[in-house]
Amino acid sequence: MEFTFLGTSSGTPTKRRNVSGLALHGKMSKHWYMIDCGEATQHQLLSTKYSVITLKAIFITHIHGDHCYGLPGILASASMAGREAPLTIVAPQGVIDMVKAVQQTTQLWLDYELIYIAVEQQFQPLCFDDFIVEPVELSHRVPCYGYNFVENNIEQRLDQPKLKASGIKPGPLWGLLQKGQDVTSPTGLTLLAKDFLQAPRQPRAIFVAGDNDTPSLLNNATVKPDVVIHEATYTEDIAAKVGKGPQHSYARIVGEYAQSGAIKHLILTHFSARYGYDTEESPSIADVENEAKEYYKGNLFLANDFDRFELNKKGELFLNHSEN
């Protein structure tokens, strides 16, 4: 499983950060998935390996522009690039209404079908090629959701001791069972593949949160994530000055949540534009990192645009070189 940050700024872009966007690839298929699509996300894609032709679905966390204003442009570009396959959009109803209004008012005619799923009306996990996706309601000043991407179709292996105990010797029947096919033994016994296949490990999961001032709401996910990607718009001191109105998180409360929940990997993103890179001046992005480290002792990253991460089958997370 791998993912690339397409934007890591909150509210407005900066010279080094675009607004929110993430590309996620499960590696079980050619398809990939987008979570949030702020303004200019399609331009960010030009610096990555991802194509709008193989995009399977777009998940939008909420209606705020830094998370969805890039949608009309990327939909139009996909059509002009020759896309024909249907595209699923999972989003709050307000986002769906916006896209439909833009289509109507700008005569945006697409050469492919859009499949809309209003997330607030979705009470069951969504099943895709690579992931089972569980929406989780968060706390923001507009309806907002996070998405827990749980690995689907884990490779399975044969329970060889069970086969031998059943009197089935190694041979062609083993190969058919490995492929998930039910078979008949030489003695006429029907063998169900599901009875002899076992997953060698637990499915991996990545939780991508939207804007959210109550990190503990992530505990409502039924599968505990290996990786949590969460906003840390402010440090605690700046959050106190700004007040509760924006309903954003700051580094301390995200760090405390991740530490108390024994989250293995925490990635912070969605930083206020006030945090610069000069550590000689404050506020700087180092302030966010230092505050988070004070309360979280796990594997911490602060995301940059085009950072590409890989979560391997052992649940280990690696930051690869920027794609840009």
Secondary structure, 3 states (H helix, E strand, C coil): CEEEEEECECCCCCCCCCECEEEEECCCCCCEEEEEECCCHHHHHCCCCCCCCCEEEEECCCCCHHHHCCHHHHHHHHHHCCCCCCEEEEECHHHHHHHHHHHHHCCCCCCCCEEEEEHHHCCCCEECCCEEEEEEECCCCCCCEEEEEEECCCCCEECHHHHHHCCCCCCHHHHHHHCCCCEECCCCCEECHHHCEECCCCCCEEEECCCCCCHHHHHHCCCCCCEEEEECCECHHHHHHHCCCCCCCEHHHHHHHHHHCCCCEEEEECECCCCECCCCCCCEHHHHHHHHHHHCCCEEEECCCCCEEEECCCCCEEEECCCC
